Amino acid sequence: MQWIWILLGAIIVYSVTMYFMQRRMVKALTEEEFRVGYRKAQLIDVREADEYASGHILGARNIPLTQMRMRMKELRKDQPIYLYCQSGLRSGRAAQMLYRKGYRDLYHLKGGFKTWTGKVKKKA
């Protein structure tokens, strides 16, 4: 029974640590803040291809989180990277991956695509 409490404690400590590390790595932006800078940045949708096809922010490139390790070389380190996913969880993970590989100018949409009220493009 004691090992369950130790495991639960370890999970909580890990979760809290990752939360604060992520806040240091990537800046979460409101939709208004996101709109100010995303046109001058690399705008990346980290959702899967079918989610992207059903609707995405105009001008976004699709690099799913599941492909990020293989495709991060497509991103430039000398330009800001604006990330988003459906709710904000996957874009935070993508930012952590990028940060570990030397990318520093990272932002993500707080609340994700589901909160986006701007222009959306859908694949026909």
LINSUL-V314690 format. One record per residue. N is the residue number from 1. RES is the residue in one small letter. SS is DSSP state (hx for helix, st for strand, lp for the rest). PSI is psi in whole degrees, -180 to 180 (none if undefined). OMEGA is omega in whole degrees, 0 to 359 (999 if undefined). Layout:
N_RES_SS_PSI_OMEGA + N_RES_SS_PSI_OMEGA
This chain:
1_m_lp_-35_182 + 2_q_hx_-35_181 + 3_w_hx_-29_177 + 4_i_hx_-42_180 + 5_w_hx_-37_178 + 6_i_hx_-45_178 + 7_l_hx_-46_178 + 8_l_hx_-43_178 + 9_g_hx_-42_179 + 10_a_hx_-41_179 + 11_i_hx_-43_179 + 12_i_hx_-46_179 + 13_v_hx_-44_179 + 14_y_hx_-46_181 + 15_s_hx_-45_180 + 16_v_hx_-43_179 + 17_t_hx_-47_180 + 18_m_hx_-37_178 + 19_y_hx_-49_182 + 20_f_hx_-34_176 + 21_m_hx_-42_180 + 22_q_hx_-39_179 + 23_r_hx_-28_178 + 24_r_hx_-30_185 + 25_m_hx_-39_188 + 26_v_lp_139_179 + 27_k_st_122_177 + 28_a_st_127_183 + 29_l_st_143_171 + 30_t_lp_168_179 + 31_e_hx_-40_180 + 32_e_hx_-45_179 + 33_e_hx_-39_180 + 34_f_hx_-43_181 + 35_r_hx_-33_182 + 36_v_hx_-38_188 + 37_g_hx_-12_190 + 38_y_hx_-24_180 + 39_r_hx_-21_180 + 40_k_hx_15_185 + 41_a_lp_178_172 + 42_q_st_112_183 + 43_l_st_116_187 + 44_i_st_125_174 + 45_d_st_116_184 + 46_v_lp_10_177 + 47_r_lp_167_178 + 48_e_lp_161_186 + 49_a_hx_-39_181 + 50_d_hx_-35_176 + 51_e_hx_-44_179 + 52_y_hx_-45_182 + 53_a_hx_-31_181 + 54_s_lp_-9_177 + 55_g_lp_132_179 + 56_h_st_164_178 + 57_i_st_133_181 + 58_l_lp_126_179 + 59_g_lp_-3_182 + 60_a_lp_145_172 + 61_r_st_146_180 + 62_n_st_112_170 + 63_i_lp_93_182 + 64_p_lp_147_178 + 65_l_hx_-38_182 + 66_t_hx_-17_179 + 67_q_hx_-1_188 + 68_m_hx_-45_181 + 69_r_hx_-41_183 + 70_m_hx_-27_189 + 71_r_hx_4_184 + 72_m_hx_-19_177 + 73_k_hx_-15_176 + 74_e_hx_-14_183 + 75_l_lp_142_180 + 76_r_lp_138_179 + 77_k_lp_-18_184 + 78_d_lp_7_177 + 79_q_lp_149_178 + 80_p_lp_149_177 + 81_i_st_121_177 + 82_y_st_120_184 + 83_l_st_150_169 + 84_y_st_157_175 + 85_c_lp_-157_182 + 86_q_lp_-43_186 + 87_s_lp_-12_181 + 88_g_lp_-13_183 + 89_l_hx_-52_181 + 90_r_hx_-36_180 + 91_s_hx_-32_175 + 92_g_hx_-41_178 + 93_r_hx_-41_179 + 94_a_hx_-42_179 + 95_a_hx_-40_178 + 96_q_hx_-44_179 + 97_m_hx_-47_182 + 98_l_hx_-41_180 + 99_y_hx_-43_180 + 100_r_hx_-24_180 + 101_k_lp_13_173 + 102_g_lp_2_176 + 103_y_lp_134_186 + 104_r_lp_-27_185 + 105_d_lp_74_190 + 106_l_st_136_180 + 107_y_st_151_173 + 108_h_st_155_184 + 109_l_st_115_179 + 110_k_lp_126_180 + 111_g_lp_-14_175 + 112_g_lp_-170_185 + 113_f_hx_-31_182 + 114_k_hx_-19_179 + 115_t_hx_-7_184 + 116_w_lp_131_180 + 117_t_lp_0_182 + 118_g_lp_-167_182 + 119_k_lp_141_181 + 120_v_st_141_175 + 121_k_st_138_177 + 122_k_lp_143_176 + 123_k_lp_140_182 + 124_a_lp_none_999
